[in-house]
Amino acid sequence: MRWMIWIGVAASLLVAYFLLPILSPFVVGFIIAYLFNPLVTRLDRQGVSRMLGASAVFAVAGLLLVLALIVIVPVLIEQSGRLVRVFPEFLEMLQTRIIPWFNERLGLALDLGQLREMLTTHKESVGKATAEGLGAVFGTGSALMLSVMNFLLIPVVGFYLLRDWPLVVDRIERLLPRTWSTTVVRLTRESDQMLGNFLRGQLAVMIANGVTYSIGLTLIGLSTGIAIGMFAGLVSFVPYLGTIIGVALALIAMYIQADSLWPLLLVLGVFGVGQVLETVAWQPRFVGNEIGMHPVAVIFAVMAGGQLFGFFGILLALPVSAVLIVLGRHALESYQQSRYYSGSNDRALPPGEDRAED
């Protein structure tokens, strides 16, 4: 019987591999339902049916999305375009002012002419390649129709999964072999508690960082402050990466805009305040110590995920790490209770328990 189970698992994975092109809306819908399930469950306990609670959640989320599209997205697009135009000016400033200063005082022979010539030479080819890539994705009617259907399926799948979440979980639990069910359910609940709290908390931290940086950079007069601030906040799930990228972009943009060094101190002050708020307010309030990973381990997990699975590997690195931590703790407990750890033929007892003397 066991070999039949493993064959079924292997066959399911093989089918999922061939269906990857159409699985994305179901995966995204599942994530949305997973994130909002605690809220709907809380409403259900207060007497609001899951149907009504799921409808209310999606209505509010849709309203916020529409407001973002109307108010925030146009500003981000405009400021992002302005930020892209900063870099040619930055290269020009390097060539005409900064590099001559270093060459004069350090006796160097730095030159950005070749870099500018390369960018100019390949500008048309890059644009052509981009257009061809977009054409390959959206050029055919079938590809465009599939993209639209996938986008429209996301809220539908998410709504029905959110409405029927307890029923789905119960059916999956009934399919588990009875000898495994207790252990699997316990590990799943531990993983769910850690993973759910972390995902929701980390998302809140990213939004809080983005809002903090955006408001601070706008208040000091940076014209691209919202674009840089939101980008730095969204990248902040990797320790220090969001701050490093945000500081670099903001310093370049501010220097080009103000043509002075003094405003750069204001930029550093904004990100310094943001880091303090993240450390003493956002992280303890929203995330706490749900995963308990060292920052170096977090960086390694993100880099490993990117190396193995690309962009989606980066996004999934920390959630997968959270689940692996739970499984690792269970494996460690099993090892410490085994005879291999105790060095005897008897099964070791959990810490704090003593054997009863005969």
URRA-V342945 format. One record per residue. N is the residue number from 1. OMEGA is omega in whole degrees, -180 to 180 (NA if undefined). NEAR is the number of other C-alpha atoms within 8 Angstrom. Layout:
n;omega;near
N;OMEGA;NEAR
N;OMEGA;NEAR
This chain:
n;omega;near
1;-177;4
2;-179;5
3;177;6
4;178;7
5;-179;8
6;175;8
7;178;8
8;178;8
9;180;8
10;179;8
11;179;8
12;178;8
13;179;8
14;178;8
15;178;8
16;179;9
17;-179;7
18;180;7
19;-178;8
20;-178;8
21;-178;6
22;-177;7
23;-174;9
24;179;9
25;179;12
26;178;11
27;180;8
28;178;10
29;177;15
30;180;11
31;179;9
32;179;9
33;-180;13
34;-177;10
35;-175;10
36;-178;10
37;179;10
38;179;8
39;179;7
40;177;13
41;178;9
42;177;8
43;179;12
44;179;11
45;179;7
46;175;6
47;178;6
48;-178;9
49;-180;8
50;177;13
51;-179;7
52;180;8
53;178;12
54;179;12
55;180;9
56;180;8
57;-179;10
58;177;10
59;179;8
60;179;8
61;178;8
62;178;8
63;178;8
64;179;8
65;179;8
66;178;8
67;178;9
68;180;9
69;-177;9
70;-171;8
71;-168;8
72;-173;9
73;178;9
74;178;9
75;179;10
76;179;10
77;-179;9
78;-179;8
79;177;13
80;175;10
81;178;8
82;179;9
83;178;10
84;-179;7
85;180;8
86;-171;11
87;173;8
88;177;7
89;179;9
90;177;10
91;179;10
92;179;8
93;177;9
94;-176;10
95;-172;12
96;-173;8
97;-172;8
98;-178;9
99;175;11
100;179;9
101;177;8
102;180;10
103;-177;11
104;-174;8
105;-178;6
106;179;6
107;-179;7
108;178;7
109;-180;5
110;-179;6
111;177;7
112;-179;9
113;-179;7
114;178;7
115;178;7
116;179;9
117;179;8
118;179;8
119;180;8
120;-178;8
121;-173;7
122;-178;8
123;-179;8
124;-180;8
125;177;7
126;178;8
127;178;8
128;179;8
129;178;8
130;179;8
131;179;8
132;179;8
133;177;8
134;178;9
135;179;9
136;-179;8
137;-173;9
138;-172;9
139;-178;9
140;-179;9
141;-179;7
142;179;6
143;179;10
144;179;11
145;179;8
146;179;8
147;180;8
148;180;8
149;178;8
150;-180;11
151;-179;8
152;-179;8
153;-175;10
154;-180;12
155;180;9
156;179;9
157;-180;12
158;-179;15
159;-177;13
160;176;8
161;180;12
162;180;14
163;-174;9
164;-175;9
165;-180;10
166;180;6
167;179;7
168;-180;9
169;-179;8
170;180;8
171;177;8
172;180;8
173;180;9
174;-180;7
175;-177;6
176;173;8
177;-175;7
178;180;6
179;180;5
180;-166;8
181;-177;10
182;-180;8
183;-179;7
184;180;8
185;180;9
186;179;8
187;179;11
188;180;8
189;177;8
190;179;9
191;-180;11
192;180;8
193;-179;8
194;-175;12
195;-179;12
196;179;10
197;-179;10
198;-177;12
199;-179;10
200;180;11
201;-179;11
202;176;12
203;178;8
204;178;10
205;179;13
206;179;13
207;180;11
208;177;10
209;-180;16
210;179;14
211;180;11
212;180;10
213;-178;18
214;180;14
215;-179;11
216;-179;10
217;177;14
218;-180;12
219;179;7
220;171;8
221;179;7
222;-174;12
223;178;6
224;-173;12
225;-178;16
226;-180;14
227;-179;13
228;-178;13
229;-180;17
230;178;14
231;179;11
232;178;15
233;-179;15
234;-180;12
235;-173;10
236;176;13
237;171;8
238;-176;10
239;174;9
240;-178;7
241;179;9
242;180;15
243;-179;11
244;-180;8
245;-180;9
246;179;12
247;-179;11
248;-180;8
249;-178;9
250;179;12
251;179;10
252;-178;10
253;-179;12
254;-180;13
255;177;12
256;-176;10
257;-173;7
258;-178;7
259;-179;7
260;-179;7
261;-174;7
262;178;6
263;179;10
264;177;11
265;177;8
266;177;9
267;178;14
268;178;9
269;179;8
270;-179;11
271;175;11
272;177;8
273;179;8
274;179;11
275;178;9
276;180;9
277;179;9
278;-176;11
279;-172;9
280;-175;8
281;-171;9
282;-177;13
283;179;13
284;-176;10
285;-171;7
286;-174;11
287;-175;14
288;-180;7
289;-172;6
290;-179;9
291;179;8
292;180;5
293;175;6
294;180;6
295;178;7
296;178;6
297;177;8
298;179;12
299;179;10
300;-179;8
301;-180;11
302;179;14
303;179;9
304;178;11
305;178;15
306;180;12
307;-175;8
308;-171;7
309;176;9
310;-175;9
311;180;7
312;175;9
313;177;14
314;-178;14
315;-175;9
316;-174;9
317;-176;12
318;175;11
319;178;10
320;178;8
321;179;9
322;179;12
323;180;11
324;177;8
325;178;9
326;179;11
327;178;9
328;177;8
329;179;8
330;179;9
331;179;8
332;178;8
333;179;8
334;179;8
335;-179;9
336;177;11
337;-178;12
338;179;11
339;178;11
340;179;8
341;-176;9
342;180;10
343;179;6
344;180;7
345;180;5
346;178;6
347;-179;9
348;179;10
349;176;8
350;-180;7
351;178;4
352;179;4
353;179;6
354;177;5
355;178;5
356;-179;4
357;180;3
358;NA;2
